[in-house]
Amino acid sequence: MSLIRVPNAPIKLTFTNIDKIFHGFAYFMLALSWLIAYYKKPNKKYWIVILCIVFGIIIEILQSKITLYRSGDYLDVIANSAGALSALLIFNIISKKK
């Protein structure tokens, strides 16, 4: 989905950069899913978040370099990273309560 052509939305949204919320949420869910999957191996949690962030960077580079219809955006990288880091924060809070 990160590299496919996305059709124009039938409804025009007037919010600027609302896609950053979607980016953040997607990477929050991606990181949280992996953190839960590796719950029994707490030494892996920082690697999981780092790899999610690196994945986001690679996707943005690929969008700008190998497609003519998508563009890379550093704000997307920031939103992706914030989502992954937020997942780590929430995961740490929840796992310490148990």
CORVENTA-V193914 format. One record per backbone hydrogen bond with DSSP energy under -0.5 kcal/mol. NH is the residue of the N-H (numbers start at 1). CO is the residue of the C=O. Records with the same first field share a line. If there is no record, write none. Layout:
NH=CO / CO
This chain:
4=1
7=5
13=11
18=15
20=17
21=18
22=18
23=19
24=20
25=21
26=22
27=23
28=24
29=25
30=26
31=27
32=28
33=29
34=30
35=31
36=32
37=33
38=34
39=36
41=38
44=41
45=42
48=44
49=45
50=46
51=47
52=48
53=49
54=50
55=51
56=52
57=53
58=54
59=55
60=56
61=57
62=58
63=59
64=60
65=61
66=62
67=62 / 63
76=73
77=73
78=74
79=75
80=76
81=77
82=78
83=79
84=80
85=81
86=82
87=83
88=84
89=85
90=86
91=87
92=88
93=89
94=90
95=91
96=92
97=93 / 94
98=94
